[in-house]
Amino acid sequence: MSEKVVKVLWAGRLGYGVGLRLQKALTSHHNDTNLNMAVRNTLVLVEHNPVYTIGIRTTGYTQEDEDKLRKLGAEYYKTNRGGLITFHGPGQLVAYPIIDLRQFKASVRWYVCRIEKMIIRLCAEFGLRGQTSPDTGVWIEDKKICAIGIHGSRYITTHGLALNCNTDLTWFEHIVPCGIKGKGVTSITKELNAEVTVEEVIPIFKNAFKDEFQCSLIEYPAGEASQLLRTATKEEVLKSS
């Protein structure tokens, strides 16, 4: 089997809608056989502006709830990922692997398990004991440090995970995170009682991803990345105008 290669695209701070359009564009690279691209797998790393997102299970959230959350200064999106409501915002590393699982292992369950193992490994690098539970994600005792919500279509993955680095956790007080009652959320910063930024976590994250998915990582070509981001931003602006 040839070596698996994944291009890493650091997108910086983005609105959630732009992130969705970026994922759509990268998914199309997998499906367009006319594109002359040797490497189609991409790992998008991003911080989002404050946003609440709901997955395909929208249980319990009404238009009134949506209006209340928007009044907090956050965006609100319904998506096709798995899971219930969560929050994304500054200080949180969001990762969207847009990969063809057939090049790794054609199993969504395997994929989610690998993501969990990757984050547990990352937590260990900071001296934290991350663990799984019957609920998807990675936990420090009964507090979630990393949420996972994915979508797969013909083994091409979208959406992904959100790791709290130095996130303002008060945003989570307005929801039941991931629909799980009686449990809380935490961050690397909170657990260590020391500021740990997204930028500090990214190199450790990339190493953990490379090891768990047994692949090589290369940087997305700067010119192509800039063009993708410009197009996604322009499309989102046109939609909103």
N, C-alpha and C positions, 0 to 999 in steps of 0.2 A: 504493500500500500504506500502511495506517495505521501510525503510529509504534509501534514495539515498546517495551513498558514491562515492567520487571521489578521486583518488590518485594523489598527486602533485609531479611532477618530475622537479626539478630544474636542468637544463642541463648545466648551465653556458654559456660560449662563444663557439659558434659552427659555422662552415661553413654551408651555406644554404643547400647544398647537403646532409650533414649528418642529418640535421633537417628533410628533406624530407624522408630519409630512416627510421628515428626514428618514424615518423608519420605512415609510411607504416607498420612497425612492430607492433605498438600499435593498428592499425586498424585491423590487422590480429587476434589480441587477441579476438576481438568481434566476428569474423567470424569462429574461430576454436572451435568447440564444444567439441573437445577432450582435450582442456586445462582445467585443474582443477583450475580455478581462481574464487574466490568469487566476486572480484571487478575488472571489466574490464574498467570502465571509468577512463580516465587519463587527467589531466591538465598539459601540458608541458609548462614550463616557460623557456625562453632562450633569450640570446643576440646573434645577428648574427654579423659575420664579414661583412664589407660593401658589399651590394648586391642590385642590381636593379631586381625586379621581375615584370613580366607581367602576368595578368590573361587571361581568355579565350577570352576577347575582346582585341585583339592586335592592334587595329586601330592606324595607323599613325606611327608605329615604324618599321624601315627598318633595314637591316643588317648593313648599314652605321651608323645608330643611335646606334645599339648594340656595334659596334666597338668603337665608341667614348666614350660610357659609360664605357666600359672595360678599356680603356686607362686612365681613372681617378683612377684606382686602385680598382675597384669594380668588383664583379662577376655579372653575368647576367643569369637569369633563366626564362624560360617560364613555367607556371604552369597551373593547372586545377581549380584554385580558381576563384571566381567571381571578377569583377573589372578590372581596367586598371593598368598602371604602378605605382609602388611605390618604396620606398627605405627602406631597413632595415640596421641597423648598431649599433655600440656601443652607449650606452646611451639610447637605446630604448628597452622597455620591450615588447617582442613578446610572445604571449600566443596562444598555440594550444590546445583547448579542443577536445580530442578524445573521444566523448561521444555518447551514444545511445539515441537519442532524444525520443524514445518511452518510456524511463523511466522518462522523464520529460514532454514534450508535443511534439507530433509528428507534428511539424510545424516549417519550416525553418524561416518563417516570425517572429514567436514568438521568436525563438532563436536569431535572429539578434536584435530584439527589446530588449531582455534581456541584450545582450552585451552592447548595447548603454546605457541602464539604469544603468548598473553596472559601466560604465566609468563615467557617469554623477555624480553618487554617489561618486566615487573616487575623482573626481575633486572637489566636494563640501568639501571633507575632507581637501583639501588644500586651501579652500576659493575661488575656481574658479567656475564660472558659465558655466558649459558645457551645450551644447544643441544639439539637432538634427536639421537636415535640410532636404530638399527634396533629398539631396545627402547622401548616407550612410556614417556613421561614427559619431564621436563626435567633436563638434566645439566650439571654443571660439570666439564668434562673427563670422567673416568670415575666420577664420584660423583653419585648421584641427589639432587637437591634437592627435586624435586616428583614424587610418584607420582600416577598417574591410573588410576582403575578405575571404569568406568561401567556402567549398565544402561539399556536402552531398551525400552519396551513401547508399541507403537503411536505411536512418536515422542515419547513422554513420557519424559524422562530422570530417572534417580535416581542416587544415589552421586555420585562426582565426583573431587575431587583433594585432595591433602594436601601442603601446602608447609611445609617445615621452616624455622621462623624462629629460635627459640632452644631447640629441642627437645634433650632429653637423648639424645644419639645412642647411648649405651651400650645402650639397649633393643634396638637393631637387631643387636647382637652375638650375640643368641640365635637368630637366624633367618637364612635366606638371603633378603634383602629382594627381594620380587617374583619370587623364584625365579631371580634372575640371579646366577650365580656369578662370582667374580673381579672384581666391582665393588663400590664402597662407597656410603656415603651422606654427605651433608653438609648444612649449614644456612647461612642467610644470616649468622648470628652467627659461625659457624666461619670462613666464607670472608673476612669482614671483620675478624675478630678484635676485634669490638666487639658489645656486646649490642644485639640488635634484636628487639623484642617483637612479638607478634601484633597488639597494639593499634596499633603504629606502621605495620605493614604493611597493615592493612585499608584505609585511605583510598587507598593506591596500588593495591591490588588492585581496588577498586571502579572506579577510573578506567580501569584496564587492561581490565576486563570490559566496561565501557560502550563503550569504543572498539572493541574487537575484535568484540563482538557487535552493534555499531551499534544500541544501545538506550538508553532513558532509565531511570534507577534512581530509585525512590522508597522511602521507608522503610515497612516493614510497619506498619500501624496498631498502636499499642502495646497497646490493649485486646485486639485479636484475637490478637496474637502471644502475650500472656500467657495467654490462654485455650487456645490451641493447645499451649503448653508445659505448662500444668497438666494438660490432658487426657492428653498423651503420657506425662507422668511418672506420673500416676495409673494408667494402663493398664499401664505397665511394673512398677510396684510390685505391682499385683494379680496379674500374671503370675508374679512372683517369690515371692509369699507362699504 
